Structures are given as C-alpha cells and as structure tokens.
C-alpha cells in the first residue's frame, strides 16, 4: 500500500526528532562498538584468519541479540558461517531482508598504511581501518537503526525484519549463494536492504539501481615439463609467462574494445532517460582522473562517456600474473607454468556462462605453440537493474532527500554485489541499495576509511526508511 504522504510526513517529523536524539546520545557507544568489530581481522581469503572470521560472526550475532532481534543463529557452511536473525511481529506490515558481510579484504601492502589496518584510527573526521566502510561500518548501521527503533517504540519495529550476514562476500560468496535458494521460505520478504555502496558525492543522497555482474577466472599456462635454464634452452623452449602476455594482449584492441566472441551480444543498453540523467550529475572527468584514478590519462572505449564505461559497459581486466622468479637478484629461468587472474564485468542481459564459453574458445584459438592453457572459473554472477518506481525505492528516495536536504539521484555502480542477483532470482524481490560511503574511501586499498558522520547519518536514514516503509 502506498504511504499517505501527509500522514507519513507528520509521523516523520515526530519520529525523526526522537531518532536524532537517540543516535546523538549513543554516538560514543555506537562508534566504540564499531571499532571493536573492526579490530577483528576477519580476512576471509586467508586460512590463517579462519578463527578471526568465526570470531567476527560471533560478534555480529551478539550485536543482533543486543539490538533485540530474535532467532539469532550462526549458520554453519562449507566455509565461513552465516549469521541469521529476525523479528516478525509487525502484523500486516511488509518484511525487509537486511544483508551485509562481516569479512574483509587483506590489508596488503602494509607499508602503505598510515596507521595499522586493524587498529581503527580517527583522523580528519574519518575512521581509518580495513573494513571501516566495506562493510562492517555500513552493516552496523542496520543493526544500530534497528536498536534505535526498538528503543524508541518500546521494543517493537515498524516492519518485519530478517537479517542475513555472510563471511565470504570478499571471496565470491559461495556459501550464501547455496543457502538462499535452499531457504526460500525462511528468507521470504518484500524487499531487501543492502548498504554496501556509496553516495555519488559528499552530501548527495544516492540510490544505486544497477550493478554490473562479475566473472572471475584464473588462467593457467603450462609449457616445459620443468623449469629450464634460459641460457641452455632460451630461443627454443616455450615460455608460459610470455605465452600469457601474448594471449592476454589480444583480448582487447587499442581502443579498449574486447575481442572475446559474443562479448557484445545479448546486452541491454541504458535507456535514453537514464543516460540523460547521468549527464546532469556533477561529474568532472579531470577531477575523476586526478583525485580518484591518479594516472596520466583515462583509457577505454572513446565512443562512450566515462560514466557509461564504468557503469554500463562490459569490461575485461587482468589483476595479476605470477610465475617464474620474482625475488631480489637474478635467476635465469624459463618457468614451467604461469597463471593470470582475469575478470569480466557484465551488464544487464549478459549470461555469465556464455561469456565464459567465449573466453574459453578465445584462449584455445590463441594458445601459442608448445603451451597448454587451462581456464578455471572462480565465481560468476549476472548484472542487476532495479525498478526505480518500486514503492520501497520511492520511500527510500524521499527519506534520503528529507535527511540530506537535496534531491536523491539514481546511479549505477560498476561493482558487483552477487547477493542482489540471488535475491532477485530466487526470492523474487528487489533490493534497495542505500549506501553511505564516499568515492574516495579506498575500498580494498590501503588507508580505507569511513566518514564518521556518515556512519551516524546512515543509522538515522535507515531507521527513518524502515519507519516510513512500515506506514
């Protein structure tokens, strides 16, 4: 049912003052608890941190209990545990499924951090630490918003709530991808809420309505049966590192157009109205180059704008090549094998399986003589676009505008959040992508940060969204 704007407006004015007061009174505790959470080095990709990942799951469960959620459980999986909780006593009200992740990326390279990555440090109004914004800080906003609403209402909530938090988002999310289709009844909801995105710019209320998909692969090239002396065999023996360089250099032409068969088939371009709205955003290409990219020039398909390239065009990127000798000093060796990490970002209607098949065919057709190339797919998920006219999106846009005092803008993200596609595919629900990070927060990089005031703004905004969506 569409909220009555006049009634909801009155309710908002009364409730917002109470929400603001509660958050203001608890700022010190809210920030202290976030710091405690961040101090747990829950690096999901490293086996030596498995105990820390489990400790972070326990911390998350404890926070949910303290916020008044019920049926809190740590769900065992083949790898890292999920955390589930709910509160289902708002009869006749919609159900919101809140998602987040408690795992983080490795902090390397450590020497580039100004302060230790797992000792959260306040500096210039920001909180610097690994996981500060991706996603511990943003996920904690949900929990604190729920606590705020229950504290103000006498232990009730304006909507039914289900919470699902994972510990493998940074390593592909295999466990939650298996869990969601198996638990459709348990996870049934009207809409999902995810805070793992950013404001378009400081102070601009932003809802992300599109995410690119992701296929992440590992390409292994083998040549000689063993490492060989380059003086004795150089010029006659195949070199797997050079073979990878040769093959990967052919995947794109000089203008950045991807040469993989089928790459530009079956894809959905943004509507003209959406493209026009992007032109109205306060985007500066020189500023983007200088402050965010920091290189001498931008690259990519020249026929498309920068925003189109990063939000709505397919990409192919090489993330690393390993093989042979990389230590200090010299070792003249032709390696027997080499590997490369290669990913594709996909746009709406592209099929990850079809892209993988095209890449496999391309590798086979271009493998140099004397070498063998094997392709391994580590993860894959399709792109997602959310209808901006969904009632929950409209409420979120209005609340955002009321909180920050500026019109809400709708953007896409070049990144991928695989769970959003899983929610759409298996639960049939859209996702409200309401994030409070900033473009320069250095996600996955040294000196990751979260603006402290945005943490508190997020708590207030999410609480108001749930309150008004319940009306």
Phi, psi and omega in degrees: 000135180291130179299140174287116188297321182292314180294314182295329178296318177296313180300319181298316183298321180288311185290324186297323178297320180290319177299313180302316181297314182297315180296316180300319181291338185247014182303314183299315180292316180302318181287322179297319180291325175296318179298319177300320180295315182295329182295345177277114184281072187277066182276106190288339184276344185258122180303326182291348178255013182301322178294323177293322178299316179294323178296323177293325176296318178295321177298316180299314180299319180296320178296320179295319177297316181296332179279355177097009177287155183246170177051040180286128180215147172263115187265116180288143178226184178291343181230262182260146187288152169268160174235128181237147174202162176206170171209112194232047184247011179266080186300133178080359181260158178292163178248130180248129177260110181269131181237148172197179175222143183257357178272159183226166176283158171300151183274355184303148358278128187296329185290350179268355178280135176288321177230159184305136187295334181249021169240092185304130186233131177274129180205123177057038178080005180244158173251116183261124177178157174291129181089359183303315180250335184238088004226017186296315181297316182288324178292324178294334176301320178299311184297317181288329175295319178294318176301316181300312182296318180292321180295325183279335186258358184083042173081019173245172177230152182283347177221166171281142186233134167234139182237131177226118184234133185246168179238021182226015183300323183281357178234026173107340176068036183296321184292316180289329177295330176279324185291317186301308180294336179280342186236044183300317182294317181296325185262004182307131182205173177268331181200153174255153177235123181231131174242085180216028180231188185230160167294148178300321176203166181309125175082358180261113178297129191224129171245126177272125181244010178206139178230139173285151174278175184216132167239120181246126185231164172234125180253121179247130178244128177242146181227258179298159180291338179208167175298141185237152175290122186289338177286322182278331187238350181299133183101347179232328182269140178292145181248110184301327179294315180294325178298318177297317178301316181297314182292312184294330179293340181270354184286340176224148175272183186296336180270357180095006179282127183286135185261007180289132180303134177081004186296328183250021175262154173055051177227154186253119178281152176298147178293157181301321180296322179291317178298320179295323179294327178295327181294338181275353180288149180283068182257133177238116180297316177299321180291320176301316180296313186285310190271331183255315182273311177073029178246183182282334182200159173269156180236181177114182186293115186293341181283353183239148178293165179299316180297321175297319182296321185267345182250327194224016176238147176292151177224161171227127179228145174257124186260343179179149174231131182228145177158158177069214185252126180232010179282180178288153181085197186237144172210108186276087185232140166264114186288155178277340180208160177209153180229154176224143174262123184227133179232158173238135167261131186249155179247169185309139179080355174282136181265117180305321181296322179292322178295317178299317180298320178294320179294320179298317179295320179297314180299317181297319183287338186243012178292124180295156180301141177086357181239160175231133181243132178241136179251127176242130179266119182270330177195159179199137177207147182279168175286160182224138172232133182254140179289118182291349180268003176297140182308318180295323178293320180295319177296315180300318180296318181293317180296317178302314181297317180296322184287315185263351174075021178219154179300141178285136176256150178250125182228176167247169174237140176286345180280182183229136171233091189307329184296332179298318176294322179295319178297318180293317186285317187262329182255347179069030183237148174278168180238131171274113180263092186245092183251159185231016174285182177232155183302335183259025183283356174060048175301137178068003183244168172300149178064036171304143182218166172219124177297124188298319181294329177293329175300312181288323176298322178297317179299314181297314185293317180295319178299317180293321178300312181296321180295315183283326177295328178292340179279000000 
